[in-house]
Amino acid sequence: MVLARFGSFEGTRKAPIEEIVKSIRVNRKLVLRIVKEIKKTMNRKKVSEKDWSCYTPFQRKVCGVVKTIPYGKTRSYKWVAERIGSPLAFRAVGQALRKNPLPGIIPCHRVIRADESLGGFSQGLKKKKELLCSENIKSSFL
């Protein structure tokens, strides 16, 4: 069972993810698929392919490389840019990751600057630090 927090900031509470999903009144099928993928990620299982239609071709390339970064490891924005065949596009890589709609599935928190500083993160640097620390990743910037 995976527990998560939900509710307003002051009124958050822990509950099984399944309970949270029941309270969501949007595309239930999509939400259940996302929950399944998050559980796989948390259990360190390979995440299955998903619908890439909301991504640009560049984002697809970037996310395709980023999802290969192993649990407990980091890579630089430059490393990702080199792997997609655009070695000078490290800033564009950062922008593509900033717009990643599913950071829990595509582990963009594992991408840091070449000098090992954190760079940015769509959910804030505090959350990026928490995620990296939860994977026992060591850096002088944590």
PyMOL commands that set and color helices and strands:
alter all, ss='L'
color gray80, all
select helices_A, chain A and resi 17-23+28-42+57-66+77-83+90-98+108-110+125-134
alter helices_A, ss='H'
color red, helices_A
select strands_A, chain A and resi 3-6+13-16+75-76+111-112
alter strands_A, ss='S'
color yellow, strands_A
deselect
rebuild
show_as cartoon
